[in-house]
Amino acid sequence: MDMRGIESVLNECERLRELVYPESYILKRLKDSSNVAIWGTGEHTEHLLKVLDIDKINLKCFIDSNQSKWGKEFHNFKIYPPKAITELQIDSVIISSCTYSSEISAQILRNFPNCKYVDLYSELEYNRPFYYVVDDLKPLYEFYTETCLLIKIDLESLKVSIDNDMLRKLDEFIEDIDVDRKGFEKNIKLTSLEYVNTYLRNSDEDCNCETKKKIKVAFFIQNPNTWSSTESVYEAMIEDDRADVKVIQLPFIHRYSTEYNGSRNLLLKKQIAFIPWYLYNIEEDRPDIVIYHSPYDATRPSMYSVESIKKLGIKIIYIPYCQELFGGDIAKWFFNNDIHRDAWKIYVRSEKYKKMFKKNSLYNGENLVVTGHPKFDSMAKLKDFEVNEYKRNLVKNKTVFLWNPHFYANDGVSNSTFNTWKSFILSLFEKRDDLFLIIRPHPLLLGGLIKLNNGDTTEVDNFRKAIKNMKNVILDESDDYRESFVLSDALISDTSSFLLTYMPTCKPILHLIGENTIKLNEDGQDIASVCYKGSTKEDILNYIDMVVDNKDPLYHLRISKLREHLTYFDCNCGYRIKEDMLNSFSESLSEL
């Protein structure tokens, strides 16, 4: 069995632990140091002393260039000028400054050449004050350490042995997490040990001739909430004898995510056989085609980046996970990633979209193929979707609204109106027992709020508590939005893909607009033009009354726009994509 995937996890654990726990790195660098000084006595050092136990180092004093601090005490140690390094025979200095680290290190090299120093900013990957980086990377380190436990459980289940050194490293990182192994193991059992064992066996042996003749297709399933973007393609592909299909489960790595391995849970629930990313050797398996549903390389392990796959000579397919209605400065996120340049084919919803893409992208869009979007295959069959009977009875005889608030970004770019309308909307529904509210937040909203509040969960806890205490409000955090689409009579939404995705229900849509609402591209503007506008309390109240009165003056305009933006709405988009993909690949072979 090839161990490169597991080795990459262990290497990433090593890298992240050094960044998340700088004390271990500092202690290693200060080994055999007898007289240590810390240079800096400001906020940066206050943060440093929260993660560094000074009893573990031979600290003699603090150094500071600020003359007004000389002679004073800081954490019970005296503050000296830089020249004291010689006078006190300091042999090691910890540089505690982000802004001036390079200047201080240059000064030490110039004036105190025999004194070694530790500079976190030149030696480690800190591109800003370390305490911000630590805060950002802790969840990522927790993910990788939990992955170590996943690996160990998977290997034990598969009866695969590994060398003692690798096992020791796995155990070492597992010790860093606080998790109930039995409970953890119960939830992550492989859906098909036979499937993975077959893959591992075929990796070590020559595949049979029948399999070699087939076109090898690998689905990279990363985010459970976007499974609908590839579901009908997968279903069509596994029914085609020309294809040898594998599902590779990838994590979704995002600073706001509360569930990095959500795709694993989704595949288990749907009983779809898969190979965890760390057990899959893509270099050895060499699929002919890989299918992505997310354009963001930063959200997946580097070995599965578009650049890495391109280097292997594998053909790349991209099926957009959302409906890309955003314009302005963030259009680059949706039209100018590596995948938009390097994909062999990108399957899109309409000719109208294709023209809009070419206008907003740096690339020519020649790799775009209009097949209709597979997400709408399931929407075309929405009336057949099985709804939980308890929920159906819960909303019975009430007018049901679906509220879809977007998430907040920490870079000032956001279109969420959640904080603007949260209290008003909850208060409104609390007073109206003839109404029912389903809240389906963007998957990154609540985790993002906790992150933006520096880990404080109070705001989110209070929000959840308020919902729990209301009889006519529920929170939908499931992987599948379709149940909420079926149960609802109307949508209230920030700018998001839902403005288009909800349209096939033929139900009214209120588009919430705030001060920071992101600009829309041409398609987005066109779609928003047939939605009701919500920028005031009066707008929201009037919309609710309109829906209760069973009125919808924009209905016919909305249906006409839907036909413009969805070239195909016939349950066959996934089939068309499968046919184009396999036929085009076969043709490319015949041309060689």
C-alpha positions in Angstrom: 0.0 0.0 0.0 1.3 3.4 -0.9 1.8 5.7 2.1 2.3 9.1 0.4 -1.1 10.4 1.3 -0.6 9.5 5.0 2.9 10.9 4.9 1.5 14.2 3.6 -0.9 14.4 6.5 1.9 13.8 9.0 4.0 16.4 7.4 1.2 18.9 7.5 0.6 18.1 11.2 4.3 18.8 11.9 4.2 22.1 10.1 1.0 23.2 11.7 2.0 22.2 15.2 5.1 24.3 15.0 2.9 27.3 14.0 0.1 26.7 16.5 2.3 25.9 19.4 5.4 28.2 19.0 6.6 27.4 22.5 7.9 24.0 21.3 9.8 25.6 18.5 11.3 28.3 20.8 12.4 25.7 23.4 14.0 23.6 20.7 15.9 26.6 19.4 17.0 27.6 22.9 18.4 24.3 23.8 21.6 24.7 25.8 21.0 28.5 26.2 22.0 29.7 29.7 21.2 33.4 29.6 18.1 34.4 27.6 16.5 37.8 27.0 13.3 38.7 25.3 13.5 41.8 23.1 10.2 43.7 23.2 7.8 44.7 26.0 4.7 45.6 24.2 1.4 43.9 23.2 3.2 41.3 21.1 5.2 40.1 24.2 2.0 40.0 26.3 0.6 37.5 23.7 4.0 35.6 23.6 4.0 35.1 27.4 0.5 33.5 27.2 2.0 30.7 25.0 5.5 30.6 26.4 6.2 29.4 29.9 9.2 31.5 31.0 10.0 29.0 33.7 11.1 26.6 30.9 13.8 29.0 29.7 16.7 30.7 31.5 15.2 34.2 31.2 17.4 36.9 32.7 15.7 40.1 31.5 13.8 42.0 28.8 15.4 44.2 26.2 13.7 47.3 24.7 14.9 50.1 22.4 12.5 52.5 24.1 14.6 54.5 26.5 11.6 55.5 28.6 11.2 51.8 29.6 14.8 51.2 30.8 15.1 50.3 34.5 11.4 49.5 34.8 10.0 46.0 35.5 8.0 43.9 33.1 6.5 40.6 34.5 8.9 40.8 37.4 12.0 41.2 35.2 14.0 44.3 34.6 14.0 46.1 31.2 17.4 46.9 29.8 18.8 48.7 26.7 20.2 46.6 23.9 23.8 47.2 25.0 23.1 45.1 28.1 23.3 42.0 26.0 27.0 42.2 26.3 27.1 43.4 29.9 24.8 40.6 31.1 26.4 38.0 28.9 23.1 37.2 27.1 23.7 34.3 24.8 20.2 34.0 23.2 17.5 36.6 22.4 13.8 35.9 21.5 12.7 38.7 19.2 9.2 39.6 20.2 8.1 42.0 17.5 6.4 41.5 14.2 6.8 45.0 12.8 10.5 45.4 13.7 11.7 41.8 13.7 14.0 42.3 10.7 15.5 45.5 12.1 16.2 43.9 15.5 17.8 40.8 14.0 20.0 43.0 11.8 21.0 44.9 15.0 21.9 41.7 16.8 24.0 40.4 13.9 25.8 43.7 13.6 26.4 44.5 17.3 26.3 41.1 19.1 27.5 38.5 16.6 28.1 35.9 19.3 24.5 36.1 20.5 22.0 33.8 18.7 18.4 34.8 18.3 15.0 33.3 17.6 12.9 35.3 15.1 9.5 33.7 14.5 8.9 35.8 11.5 11.9 34.9 9.5 12.1 31.3 10.6 8.4 30.3 10.5 5.5 31.0 8.2 4.0 33.9 10.1 3.0 36.7 7.8 1.4 38.7 10.5 1.4 38.8 14.4 1.7 35.1 15.4 -1.3 35.2 17.7 -3.6 35.9 14.8 -2.1 33.1 12.8 -2.4 30.7 15.8 -6.0 31.6 16.1 -6.7 30.9 12.4 -4.7 27.7 12.3 -5.9 26.0 15.4 -9.0 24.6 13.8 -7.0 23.4 10.8 -4.5 21.6 13.1 -7.4 20.0 14.9 -8.7 18.8 11.6 -5.4 17.2 10.7 -5.0 15.6 14.1 -8.5 14.2 13.8 -7.5 12.9 10.4 -4.7 11.0 12.0 -7.3 9.2 14.1 -9.4 8.6 11.0 -6.3 7.1 9.3 -5.6 4.8 12.2 -9.1 3.6 12.5 -9.4 3.1 8.7 -6.1 1.1 8.6 -7.2 -1.1 11.5 -10.6 -1.7 9.8 -8.8 -2.6 6.6 -6.2 -4.7 8.4 -3.4 -2.7 6.8 -0.2 -2.5 8.8 2.3 0.4 8.7 5.8 0.9 10.0 6.4 1.7 13.6 7.7 5.2 13.0 4.6 6.2 11.1 2.4 4.6 13.8 4.3 6.5 16.5 3.8 9.8 14.7 0.0 9.1 14.3 -0.3 8.4 18.0 1.7 11.5 18.9 -0.6 13.7 17.0 -3.7 11.9 18.2 -2.7 12.7 21.8 -3.1 16.4 20.9 -6.9 16.0 20.5 -9.6 15.4 23.1 -12.1 13.1 21.5 -14.1 10.0 22.5 -12.5 7.4 20.3 -15.4 5.0 20.6 -18.0 7.7 19.7 -15.7 9.0 16.9 -15.2 5.5 15.5 -18.9 4.7 15.5 -19.6 7.7 13.2 -16.8 7.2 10.7 -16.8 3.5 9.7 -16.1 3.1 6.0 -19.2 2.6 4.0 -17.6 -0.3 2.1 -14.4 -1.9 3.3 -14.6 -4.3 0.3 -14.6 -1.3 -2.1 -11.5 0.2 -0.6 -9.8 -3.1 -0.2 -10.4 -3.7 -3.9 -8.9 -0.4 -4.8 -5.8 -1.1 -2.6 -5.4 -4.5 -4.1 -5.6 -3.1 -7.6 -3.0 -0.6 -6.7 -0.6 -3.3 -5.9 -1.5 -5.6 -8.8 -2.1 -5.2 -12.5 -5.8 -4.3 -13.1 -7.6 -6.8 -15.4 -7.9 -6.0 -19.1 -11.6 -5.2 -18.9 -11.0 -2.4 -16.4 -8.0 -1.1 -18.4 -10.3 -0.6 -21.4 -12.7 1.7 -19.5 -12.4 5.4 -19.1 -11.3 6.1 -15.5 -13.3 8.8 -13.9 -12.7 10.2 -10.4 -15.3 12.4 -8.6 -13.7 14.7 -6.0 -16.5 15.1 -3.5 -15.6 17.8 -1.0 -18.5 19.8 0.3 -21.8 18.0 1.3 -23.9 21.1 0.6 -22.9 21.1 -3.1 -23.4 17.3 -3.8 -26.4 18.3 -5.9 -24.1 19.9 -8.4 -22.7 16.4 -9.4 -25.3 14.0 -8.1 -27.1 13.3 -11.4 -23.7 13.2 -13.3 -22.5 10.5 -10.9 -25.8 8.6 -11.2 -25.5 8.6 -15.0 -21.8 7.7 -15.0 -22.1 4.6 -12.8 -24.8 3.3 -15.2 -22.4 3.6 -18.2 -20.3 0.5 -18.9 -17.6 2.7 -20.6 -16.7 4.3 -17.3 -14.7 3.0 -14.3 -15.9 5.3 -11.6 -14.3 6.1 -8.2 -15.4 8.6 -5.6 -12.6 10.3 -3.7 -13.7 12.0 -0.5 -11.9 15.3 0.1 -12.2 17.6 3.1 -13.5 21.1 2.9 -10.9 23.3 4.6 -12.2 26.7 5.5 -11.6 29.0 8.5 -15.4 29.3 9.1 -16.2 25.6 8.6 -17.4 23.6 11.6 -17.3 20.3 9.7 -14.2 19.7 7.5 -15.2 16.1 6.8 -18.8 16.7 6.1 -18.4 15.0 2.7 -17.5 11.7 4.4 -20.7 11.8 6.5 -22.7 12.6 3.4 -21.3 9.6 1.4 -21.8 7.3 4.4 -25.5 8.4 4.7 -26.1 7.9 1.0 -24.2 4.6 1.1 -21.9 5.6 -1.7 -18.6 3.7 -1.7 -15.6 6.0 -1.5 -11.9 6.2 -0.9 -10.7 8.7 1.7 -8.3 11.2 0.2 -5.3 10.0 2.3 -5.6 6.4 1.1 -5.8 7.3 -2.6 -2.7 7.4 -4.7 -3.7 9.5 -7.7 -0.2 9.3 -9.2 -0.4 5.5 -9.4 -4.1 5.2 -10.2 -3.9 8.0 -12.9 -7.6 8.5 -13.7 -8.3 9.8 -17.2 -10.7 12.4 -15.9 -11.3 14.1 -12.5 -14.4 16.1 -11.7 -14.4 19.1 -9.3 -17.4 20.9 -7.9 -15.4 23.6 -6.1 -13.0 26.0 -7.8 -11.1 26.9 -4.6 -7.7 25.1 -4.2 -7.2 26.6 -0.8 -10.1 24.5 0.6 -8.5 21.1 -0.2 -5.2 19.3 0.4 -2.4 20.6 -2.0 -2.0 17.2 -3.6 -5.5 17.7 -5.0 -5.0 21.2 -6.3 -5.7 21.9 -10.0 -2.0 22.6 -10.5 -1.1 19.2 -9.1 -3.7 17.4 -11.2 -2.7 19.3 -14.3 1.0 18.2 -13.9 -0.2 14.6 -14.0 -1.7 15.1 -17.4 -5.2 14.3 -16.2 -8.2 15.9 -17.8 -10.0 18.3 -15.5 -13.8 18.8 -15.4 -15.4 21.6 -13.5 -19.1 21.7 -12.7 -19.8 25.0 -10.8 -21.1 24.5 -7.3 -23.1 27.7 -7.3 -24.9 29.9 -9.8 -22.3 32.7 -9.8 -24.5 35.9 -9.6 -21.8 38.0 -8.0 -20.0 40.8 -9.9 -17.7 43.7 -8.9 -14.3 43.0 -7.3 -15.2 39.4 -6.2 -16.0 38.2 -9.7 -12.4 36.9 -9.8 -13.4 34.2 -7.2 -16.0 32.8 -9.6 -14.4 33.3 -13.0 -10.6 33.6 -12.7 -9.3 30.7 -10.7 -6.8 28.2 -12.0 -9.6 25.8 -12.7 -11.3 28.2 -15.1 -8.1 28.4 -17.1 -7.0 24.8 -16.9 -10.2 22.8 -17.0 -10.6 20.6 -20.1 -14.4 21.3 -19.9 -16.7 23.5 -17.7 -20.3 22.5 -17.9 -22.7 25.5 -17.6 -26.4 26.2 -17.4 -27.0 28.4 -20.5 -25.7 30.4 -23.5 -26.6 33.5 -21.6 -24.2 32.4 -18.8 -21.5 31.5 -21.3 -21.6 35.0 -22.7 -21.5 36.5 -19.2 -18.6 34.3 -18.2 -16.5 35.5 -21.2 -17.2 39.1 -20.3 -16.1 38.6 -16.6 -13.2 36.2 -17.0 -9.6 36.7 -17.9 -9.8 33.5 -20.0 -11.6 33.0 -23.3 -14.2 30.6 -22.1 -13.6 28.2 -25.0 -13.8 25.3 -22.5 -17.4 26.1 -21.6 -20.0 23.6 -22.7 -23.7 24.4 -22.4 -25.5 21.3 -21.1 -27.8 22.7 -18.4 -26.7 22.5 -14.8 -27.1 19.1 -13.1 -28.3 20.8 -9.9 -31.6 21.5 -11.7 -32.2 17.8 -12.5 -33.2 17.3 -8.9 -35.2 20.6 -9.0 -37.2 19.3 -11.9 -38.2 16.3 -9.8 -38.8 18.4 -6.6 -42.4 17.2 -6.3 -41.2 13.7 -5.8 -38.8 14.6 -3.0 -39.5 12.7 0.2 -40.2 15.1 3.1 -40.0 14.3 6.8 -43.5 13.7 8.0 -42.9 15.4 11.3 -41.8 18.6 9.6 -44.8 18.4 7.2 -47.2 18.3 10.2 -45.2 21.0 11.9 -45.9 23.6 9.1 -49.4 22.4 8.4 -52.0 25.1 7.8 -49.3 27.8 8.1 -47.7 30.1 5.5 -44.1 29.0 5.4 -41.2 31.3 4.6 -37.6 30.1 4.0 -35.0 32.6 5.2 -31.5 32.2 3.7 -28.9 34.6 5.3 -25.5 34.7 3.8 -22.2 34.7 5.7 -19.9 37.5 6.8 -16.3 37.7 5.5 -13.5 39.2 7.6 -12.1 41.2 4.7 -15.0 43.7 4.6 -16.5 42.0 1.5 -19.9 40.6 2.5 -23.6 40.7 1.4 -25.1 39.3 4.6 -28.0 41.2 6.2 -28.2 38.7 9.0 -27.4 41.0 11.9 -29.6 43.8 10.3 -32.7 41.7 10.2 -32.2 38.9 12.8 -34.1 40.4 15.7 -36.8 42.0 13.5 -37.6 38.7 11.7 -37.6 36.6 14.8 -39.8 39.1 16.6 -42.2 39.3 13.6 -42.7 35.5 13.5 -43.0 35.3 17.3 -46.1 37.5 17.0 -47.7 35.6 14.0 -48.8 32.1 14.8 -50.3 31.9 11.3 -46.7 31.9 9.9 -43.8 29.5 10.0 -40.1 30.2 9.4 -37.4 27.9 8.2 -34.0 29.4 8.6 -31.4 27.9 6.4 -28.2 29.9 6.9 -25.2 29.7 4.6 -23.1 26.8 5.8 -20.3 29.3 6.8 -22.5 31.9 8.6 -22.7 30.6 12.2 -19.1 29.3 12.3 -18.0 32.6 10.7 -19.7 34.6 13.4 -17.9 32.7 16.1 -14.6 33.3 14.3 -15.3 37.0 13.9 -16.2 37.2 17.6 -12.7 35.7 18.4 -14.1 32.4 19.4 -16.9 33.8 21.6 -20.0 31.6 21.0 -22.5 33.9 22.9 -24.1 35.5 19.8 -24.6 32.2 18.1 -25.7 30.4 21.3 -28.3 33.1 21.9 -29.6 32.8 18.3 -30.0 29.1 18.7 -31.7 29.4 22.0 -34.2 32.0 20.6 -35.1 29.6 17.8 -35.5 26.6 20.2 -37.9 28.6 22.3 -40.2 29.4 19.3 -42.8 27.0 18.2 -43.0 28.3 14.6 -39.3 28.6 13.7 -36.8 25.8 12.9 -33.1 25.9 11.9 -32.2 23.8 8.8 -28.5 22.9 8.8 -28.9 19.7 6.8 -26.8 18.9 3.7 -29.8 19.1 1.4 -31.9 22.3 0.9 -34.6 20.6 -1.2 -36.8 19.6 1.8 -37.0 23.3 2.8 -37.8 24.2 -0.8 -40.7 21.8 -0.8 -42.1 22.9 2.6 -41.8 26.6 2.0 -44.3 28.9 0.3 -41.8 31.7 -0.3 -38.1 32.7 0.0 -36.4 35.5 1.8 -32.8 35.6 0.8 -29.6 37.6 0.8 -27.8 37.8 -2.5 -26.9 34.1 -3.2 -27.3 31.3 -5.6 -30.7 30.6 -4.1 -32.2 33.6 -6.0 -31.9 31.3 -9.1 -31.9 27.9 -7.6 -35.3 28.5 -5.9 -36.9 29.9 -9.1 -38.0 26.5 -10.5 -40.4 26.2 -7.4 -42.3 29.0 -9.1 -42.8 30.6 -5.6 -42.2 34.2 -4.7 -38.7 35.5 -3.8 -37.7 38.5 -1.6 -34.2 39.7 -2.3 -32.7 41.4 0.9 -30.5 44.3 0.1 -28.2 45.9 2.6 -25.6 48.7 2.7 -22.8 46.3 1.9 -24.6 44.1 -0.6 -22.2 42.8 -3.2 -22.6 44.0 -6.7 -24.3 41.6 -9.1 -23.1 40.5 -12.5 -25.3 40.7 -15.6 -27.0 37.4 -14.9 -27.5 38.4 -11.3 -29.0 41.8 -12.1 -31.4 40.1 -14.6 -32.5 37.5 -12.0 -32.8 40.1 -9.2 -35.0 42.2 -11.4 -37.9 39.7 -11.1 -37.5 39.3 -7.3 -39.2 41.5 -4.8 -36.8 44.0 -3.1 -36.3 44.1 0.7 -34.3 47.0 2.1 -36.7 48.2 4.8 -39.0 46.8 7.5 -42.0 47.9 5.5 -40.7 46.0 2.4 -40.5 42.8 4.5 -43.9 43.2 6.1 -45.6 44.0 2.7 -44.0 40.9 1.2 -45.2 38.6 3.9 -48.7 40.0 3.7 -48.6 39.6 -0.1 -47.6 35.9 0.2 -50.3 35.3 2.9 -52.8 36.8 0.5 -51.6 34.4 -2.2 -50.6 37.2 -4.5 -47.5 37.2 -6.7 -47.5 40.0 -9.4 -44.0 39.1 -10.6 -44.8 35.4 -11.2 -45.0 35.5 -15.0 -41.9 37.6 -15.4 -40.0 35.3 -13.1 -41.0 32.2 -15.2 -39.9 33.9 -18.4 -36.5 34.8 -16.9 -36.1 31.2 -15.7 -36.4 30.0 -19.3 -33.7 32.4 -20.3 -31.2 31.3 -17.6 -31.8 27.6 -17.8 -31.3 26.3 -21.3 -32.4 22.8 -20.1 -34.8 21.9 -17.4 -35.6 18.3 -18.3 -33.9 16.0 -15.7 -31.2 15.1 -18.3 -28.4 17.6 -17.6 -26.3 15.0 -15.8 -26.8 12.5 -18.6 -25.8 15.1 -21.2 -22.6 15.9 -19.3 -21.8 12.3 -19.0 -22.3 11.7 -22.7 -20.3 14.7 -23.7 -17.4 13.8 -21.3 -17.1 10.2 -22.4 -17.6 10.8 -26.1 -15.2 13.7 -26.2 -12.6 11.6 -24.4 -13.0 8.7 -26.8 -12.7 11.1 -29.7 -9.5 12.6 -28.3 -8.0 9.1 -28.1 -8.9 8.3 -31.7 -7.2 11.6 -32.8 -3.8 10.5 -31.3 
